[in-house]
């Protein structure tokens, strides 16, 4: 097991970490991680499917929802899985085992992972642990409803975790051709999550030539409105810095450089042998920084890899919502004047009376109140952001082709904003009224 040697941001050794594998997809990710050596991480499984849990030979596992799901799973219903997880809160807290760092692995879109992951993250934070989540989003062919559920679950997870790194499976299609077997496609997805977990774990626990702190990683991954893209390349031989740069700039998971150009935060991690040259670090960092003009750049480097190899991991966080072609979520009514605009860009503040008990011997630095409920207003705002990134959904209101009249001497005046709404816009646009 790798022994952590440098302290975390609050001055205490990070100790060991526990991986919470949630749902069938999360369990498969964790199994792939264990086959790769496990990095010294202990694993535990949570699932609302009793059959899946019983077939697992791990010592630490929890069947969530014996009363509500009756061993048949959540049936793709995240609300049912979330209610089951809330009932099992004491058991989930016990499963954490007092570990100060929790990695959550889950596939979003179904019932178990989407419903349980935010609850588990909230319980871990209330227990004083730091939480990083690594999740996947479904393929577009799996249907709009599954994609909508995944985005809602992702938003809930971001409000409570210290950081969330998300991989939309649809982006993996750019790494393979149409003849690639489905088994290989999902194996690539698990390998990508495994590389991301290994990257974060090594940055937190292994001393390097240039260290990255826990606070630095949180600054890159934290934020309910951030989309984080992760890419890793490994090269060796002559002119390896040129080939590494070319591979990163053309990497489909960085959207061929688009994620870099819109990045607000950029984390660059170098791993190589003792021959790692300052020239390589400087040249690659400067080139990527120019691509991400204005972004906060965090750089780490370690010389603990095999000689002759150069491994570069990049995490780019942008304010752009993941582009999916989604219609409005069923059951969510459009918000009026007091709706979407009233929601803030971050988590809703907790009531003044809300308090979280601090366990003995734990720091309150990373504690957070329970996640705010995803209100219809906040959900409406999230879906509007999604629709801006993809094609306009059928039935979405568009401005009517009226004659454009200039504002004259009021042209340079600030718009009239009340409760987040621009009152200079026509009412039918603000309220989403459909006009024939």
Beta strands, then each sheet from edge to edge (+ up, - down):
strand 1: 17-22
strand 2: 42-47
strand 3: 61-63
strand 4: 101-107
strand 5: 130-137
strand 6: 163-168
strand 7: 227-236
strand 8: 263-272
strand 9: 296-302
strand 10: 309-318
strand 11: 417-418
strand 12: 421-422
sheet 1: 3+ 2+ 1+ 4+ 5+ 6+
sheet 2: 7+ 10- 8+ 9+
sheet 3: 11+ 12-
end
